[in-house]
Amino acid sequence: MNVEVTEPVPRPASANPEAPRSQLALRRVAIDTWQENVAFLHRDCAVYRAEGFQALSKVEVRANGNHILATLNVVDDDAIVGCNELGLSEDAFAQLGVANGHMASVAQAEPPESMGALFRKLAGERLTRADFSAIVRDIAEHHYSKIELTAFVVACNRDELDREEVYFLTDAMVACGRRLDWHEPLVVDKHCIGGIPGNRTSMLVVPIVAAHGMLFPKTSSRAITSPAGTADTMEVLAEVELPLERLAEIVRDYRGCLAWGGTARLSPADDVLISVERPLAIDSPGQMVASILSKKVAAGSTHLVLDIPIGPTAKVRSMPEAQRLRRLFEYVARRMGLTLDVVITDGRQPIGNGVGPVLEARDVMRVLQNDPAAPNDLRQKALRLAGRVIEFDPDVRGGEGFGIARDILDSGRALARMNAIIEAQGSKHFDYQRPALGALTFEVCAPRSGVVTGIDNFQIARIARLAGAPKVPQAGVDLLHKLGEQVAVGAPLYRVHASYPADLEFARQASSRSSGYTIGAADEVPQAFVEF
């Protein structure tokens, strides 16, 4: 199978012909500025004084036929950048594609072309399709500083985008990146809006659906604020950073893959926007819809099952809120030509027992192996989602998908397909029965006898991250009790694993302030809103 890749049409380089240009030697400054181009000039640099630059102003840098816009920082330390040098952050330096010491010109930069549209959105105006196209293009090309990005994100969150604007934003995000075409009429995907720890259903849905014969090229993200993303957990089992050509071969041979999507450059503006949305904890409905659907359309998906969990500590906390979000997803998906099946699921607690890459990989393999110790909630949810994906098959009648998915899992065909995908991607020979977990541990115990009536998704995820996940794959939280289960005073509720004493102490302090568990009476367990 050869996947066809459509590249975005390059925009002619803009320039300020009136701006004086000064030559300086480039210096790579080893600072990760996370999706922002940053330039560094010494305060005593003649160019800095002569050109009237000031900190946080925008400069244009040209070298070897390439150009970037960057936010200027001023330094006083020769060890960072000398008076005859122009320092560039890791992101900025990589975009120019030159060696250390290469001569470059620097000048005052013209404001990004879309700045007028940004100001109109800040004033609360409704933007046009052309406005969103200009803004997203400038964002993808790193022409916005973090301050300008934040202004756009906050403006869209404050004055919620109408559904037409969300469509314009989604379409613009697809247009500014690569777009894949698998040359098949049915290319499926499954996605969850997030917020539920341990929810590794994709790693079960992919082998089940691929074993059924449907094309399922799954490109997933790494964790940003969660204890593990699908790519982080899959990386425990196999390599996930693979060139697109190799992924196409794996999909051709096995009808599916589970890989990191970062190298594909699909909807690159989304990655830049995430760099400010996550620290601000902003995840407005419009931006969420545009983020998810732009990535799926760009990846070549034709059919998508979307999981929206509802629960007291989930992203969505009521059925009316879930239905509003569902209608917005359906409207934009229809305009983008994507067939969408939205499924509302139980988000009252983490799914599975493990939270963190190794623990989640253990749970996934237990389900695939039909191990008696496998978490039943993870198994059942994965089967139901896989069944809904299978029902996109025109030869499968509605309601039959779950039974087909269960037969594929019970027969061992899903395990065989997963093992084949793992070997093709580069197996790491994971032993799910004796997983290598962080050796430093402590247990959080029930303060009194009773029933588990609440588990805070956010707090459990936070404790797992403080323990080191996902940067340390062996770290995380192993849940020993779930909602509705009876516990005695002093019984362990969960076990925390860490590899470093400082991480263990951070997690211990967080759990002592709030364990994330509520113990009460059986009639206090919240009811689930489910639509299966």
N, C-alpha and C positions, 0 to 999 in steps of 0.2 A: 504494500500500500504506500503510495506517495501522497503525503499531505501537501496541499497547495497553500503557500503562505503569501498573503497580500500585505505588502508594506504600505505604510502611510505615505501620501504624496509629500515630499519635502517642501518646506516653505523657503522661498528665497531669503538669504541672509539679509537682515535689516542693518542699516548702518547710519551713523550720524556723520555726514560728510563734512560738517563744519567743525567737528570735534578734533582738537589737536591730538596727535598720537605719539606716545613716548615708548621707547623700547627698553624693556627690562628682561633679565634672565629669570625664567620660571623656576620655582622651587616647590617641590611637593611637600606640603605640610601634613603630616600624618594625623589628621583630625577627621573623624567621621562626623560630618555635619548633617547626616540623615536626610537625604533628598533635598538639600539646599546647597547651591553653589556659593562658596565664601572665598573672597580674596583677602590677602593680608599685605599691607604696606607698612614699612617702618616709618615712624613719625618724622625721622630726619631725612627721609628720602626726598630728593630734589623734586621728583615728579609729584609727590604728595603735596608739597608746599606750592609748587608752581601751578598745578591744575585746579587748586581749590577744592580738592576732595575732602570729605569728612566721613566719620564713622557712620555706617549703615546706609551710605549712599550707594547707588547702583553704578557699576562700572562695566564697560564692555572690553573683553579680552579677546585678542585675535592671534592665532598662531597656526602655521602650517595649513592655511586655507580654512580653518575651522574658527568658530567664534562662540563665545558664551557670554551671558550676563551673570554677574556675581554681586553679592552684597559685600561691601568693603568693611573690614575690621582693621583697626590701627594698632600696631604693636610697638613696644619700646625695647624689646629684647633681641639683640643680634643673633642669638641662638635659634630664634624662630624664623626670622627673615632679615637679610641684610639690606643696606640702603640702596643697593643696585639690583635688588631682586623683587619679584612679585610672587608671593606665596599663594598657593591654591589648595583648598581642601581636597580630600580624597575624591569626592564625587566630581568636583570641577576639573581636577587634573585628568581624571580618566576620560572625560568627555573630549578634551582637546587631543588626546592620543599622541603626545610628544614626550620626549625624554627630559629628565632634569637638566636644567641649564639652557634649554632651547629659548631663543629670543622670542619675545611676544610684545605686542603693542597693547597699551591700555589707554582708555579714554573715558570721558563721561558718557554714560549710556542714556539713550532716549528711553522714556517710560515705555513699558509694554503696550502694544497696540490696543489691548483690551481694557486698559485702565479706566476708560470712560464708562464701559459697561459695568465694571466692578463698582464704581462710584454710584451708578444708578441703582444697583442692587442694594448697596449700603443705605440708599435713600428710601428703600422699600418698594422700588418699582418692579414690575414684571418684565423679565428679559425675553428677548426673541431667540429664535433658533440660531441666528447669526451671532448674537451676543454670547451665547453659551459656547458656540464653536470657537470663537476668538479667545475666550477665557480659558477653556480647556486646553487649547493648543499652546497658549503661553505657559500654562501650568506644566504640561508634559515636557516642554522644552526648557524647564527650570528658569523661566524668566521672572517668576514671582519669588519674592523673599518670604520667609516664614511669617513675617508680619502681614504681608499682603494675602498670603494663603489663609491665615487665621481670620482676616477680615471677611474673605469670601465664605468660609465655612460658617462663621458666626452669623453673617447676613442671611445665608440660606436657612439656617436653623431658626433664627428669630422670626423672620417672615417666611413661614413654611412655603416651600415651592408648591404651586398647583400641579396637577397631574400632567399637564402639557409641558410645563417646565421640566419636570422630572424626565419625561421622554426626551426633550431636547438635550438635557445633560447626559443621559445615557447614550444617545446616538453620537454625541460629540466625543464621549470617552472611547467609544468603539473606533471612531474614525481616526483618532490620533495615534493608534497603535497597530500592531500586527493583527491580521485576521486569518484564521485557519479554515481550510475547506477540506474535509475528509472524503469528499466525493461519494457520500452515501446518503440516502434519503432519511435515515433514522440514526441520529447520534445523540445518545442520552447522557444525562448528568443528574446528580443529586446534590443538594446543598442545604445546610442549616444556617439560619441567621445568627447562630452563636449564643454564647452566654451560659451554656450548660457544660460543666466540667465532665470529662470522661466520655463524651458523646462521640465515640469513634465508629459510628455506623457506616461511614463511607468505606472503611477498610473491609467491611463484610458485604456491603451492597455491591461493590465493584466485582469481586470474584463470583458472586452468585449470578449477577446479570450477565457477566461475560461468559460464564459457563452455559447460560441459556442461548448465547450466540449473538447478543446485541452489542453494538459498538459503544464502548464506555471509556474514552480516553480521559481519565481523571487527573487534572492538574490542580494541585492544592497549595494552600499558603502555609507559611510557617506561623507560629504563634507570635502575636504582637503584645497582647496583655494577658493572654490565657496561659495555663501551665503546659499546653501542648496543642499544636495544630496537627492536622492529618499528616503533613509532610514530616513533622518532627517525629511522630510515632512510627510512620513507615520507615524512616531512616534508621530505626532500631533494627529493622529486619533486612533492609536492602538499601542500595544507593538510590537517591532521589534526584540528584542534580545531573541530569543527562541531556545531551544535545538533542534537539528536536528530531533530527534524522534517526537517531537511535530509538527515540520514543515511538516514532512512526513504524519502525520495524517491529517493536514489541506489540504495538496495537494491531498490526497486520497479522502477527502470528498467534496472539492470545486474546484478541478482541477487547483488551483493556490494559490500563496501566495505573500506577499510583505514584505520581511524581510531583516535584516542586515546580510551580509555574513561573518562578522568578526569572528564568532565563528566556522565556518565550516573548517577553515584552508585550503582553496582552493588556490593553487598557492601562498604559503607563501613568496616565494622570491620576488614576485611582491610588496607585502606590504613593504618589506625592501627597495627595489629600489625606491619606491615612496617617501620614507623619505628623499632622497637626490635629486630626480628629481624635485619635486615641489619647494623647496626653490631656486634651481638654475634656475627655469622656463625652464627646458629642457624637451621637449616632442617630441623626434625625431620620425620619421615615424616607424622605426624598433621597437623601444621600445614600442611605442603606440600599434602596432599590436600585439606584444608578450604579453603585459599586458592584453589587452582585450580578445584575443582569448584563452589564457591559462586559464583565469577565467571561460570562457563559457564552454570550453571542460571539465575542472575539475568539473564543476557543473552538468555535465551530459547532456548538451544541444546537440541536433542533428541538429537543424535548427535555424538560427539566422537572424534577420533583423537588419541591421546596418545603422544608421542614420549619414550621414556626412553633416553637415550644411556648407554653403558657404556664406561669407559676408565680408565687409570691416574690421570688428573687430572680426571676428570668427577665430578659429584655422586655417581653410583652407580658402584662400582668392581668389582662382581662379579655374575655371573649369579644366584646365590642371593639377593643383596640386591635385584636388579631384580625377581625373581619375587615376593619378599615385598611389595615396594612395589606391584607390579602387582595382587596379590590384594586389597590394601587399597583401591586405587583402584576396582577392580571392585565390591567389596562396597558402598562408599559410593555409587558411581554408581547401582548397582541400587536402593538404598534411596531415592535422590533421583529415580528415574524417568528417568535419563539412559542412553542406549545408548552403550557405551564400547568402543573397539577400541584396546588398548595395543600399541604397536610398539616393540620393543627395537632400538636402532640403534648404529652405530659412533661412539663418543665418544672415540677415541684422540687426536684432534687437531682444530683448528678446521676448520669447514666453509667452503669457498670460499677465496678468496685475500685478501680485504680484511677488516680489523677496524676498525670506525669507520663512522659514518653514510654519508659520501660514498663511501668505498671499497666498502661493502656494497651501496649503491645501484648502483654501477657493475657489480658482479658480477651482481646481479639482472637488470639490463637486458641484459647480455651474454647471459645464459641465454635471456631472452625473445626476443632478437633472433636466436637461434641463431648467435651469433658464434663463430667458431673459437677465440677466446681465452677463452670462457666456462669457468669452473671445472667440470669434469665431476662432481666429488663433489657439488657443490651441485645440479647438474641432476638427477643420478640419485636423490639423496635426495628432492628435491622431487617428482619423478615417482612415486616409490614411495609417498610419503605422500598425494599427490593421488589416486593409484590406490586406496588404501585408503578415502579419503573417498568417491570415486565409487562404490565397491562398497556403500555404504549405499543407493544407488538400487535399489529393488526390481526394476527392469528390467535390472540389470547382474548377471551371474553372477560368483561368486567367482573371482578370478584374471584377470578381464578388465580390471580397472581400470587397471593400468599401461599396457596398450596403448592404451586410450582416452585417458589423460592424455598419453602420448607423441604421439599423433596430433594432439591439440589444440595442443600446444606446437610441434611441427614444422610444422604448417600455418599458423602465425601467428595462429590464433584467440585464443590466450592473450595475445599481445602486443596485439591489437586490443582485447580486453576490458580489459586493464590500462590502456591509453591512454585508453579511454573513462572508466574510474573516475578516473584522474588528472585528466582535464579536468573531470569533474563535481565533484570535490573542490576544484579550483582549482590548475591546473598551475603549476609553478615552472620549466618549460622546462629540464630537466636534460639536459646533453650527456654521455652516458655514455662517448663516445669521447675527450672532452677534459674530464674532471671537474676542477673547481677544488679542488686539494688544497693542504694547508699547504705554503708555499714553503720552510720550513726543514726540512732532512732530514739523516739520517745512516743509514748501512747497518751492519748487524751481520753479520760475516763468519765463515765456518767456521774454527775454530782448527786443524783438521787435515783431511786427506782421509778419506773414508769414506762411509757411508750414514746418512741421517737415521733414527735409531732411536727418537726420542722428541721430542714437542712438548708442552710444559707449557701446557695451556689457561689455567690461572690466571695464570701469569707473562706470557703474551702479552697477555691481557686487561688485566693491571695496567699493562704498558708502554703500551698504547694509551690507557688512561685518564690516565696521567701525561702523555702527549703532548697531552692536551686533550679527547679524545673522552669523552662525546658532546656536552659543552657547546660545543665547537668542532667542528662537523660535518666540517670539512676535515681534522681530525687523525686519526691512527690508524696502523695497522701494515699494510704490504702484504707478504704472504708470498710469497717467491720460490721456496721449496722445501717439499715436503711429505714425509710418511713414505715411506721406501723409496727415495727418490731419491738418486742418487750426487752427491756434492759434492767439489770440490777444495779444498785448503787456500787460504784467502783469498777463496773465492767468497762473494758476498753471500747470506745466508740470508733476510733480510727488510729492508725499508726503512721507517723511521719518519718520519712527516710531522707537523709541528707548525706553528702559526702564531705562537707567541710564544717568545722565547729561553728564558725560565724553564721553560716546559713541555718544550722540547727537552732542556734540561739535566737535568731530573728523569727523563725517559725514558732519556737516555743513561746516567745513573748506575745506574738500575735494571737496564738491559740489560748493563752492565759487571759487575754483581754476579752476574747469572744471565741468560744469553741466552734461556732457555726451550727451547733446542734441545740434543739429545744426538746426538753423531756416533759411530757404531760400525760393527759388521759387519752384513752383510745378514741373518744368521740371528738377530740380536738385536731385530729389529722385532717388537713385540708383536702377537699375533693379535687379530683383531676378533671380538667377540661380536655377531653380527647375527641377526635373525630374519626378514628379508624373504624 
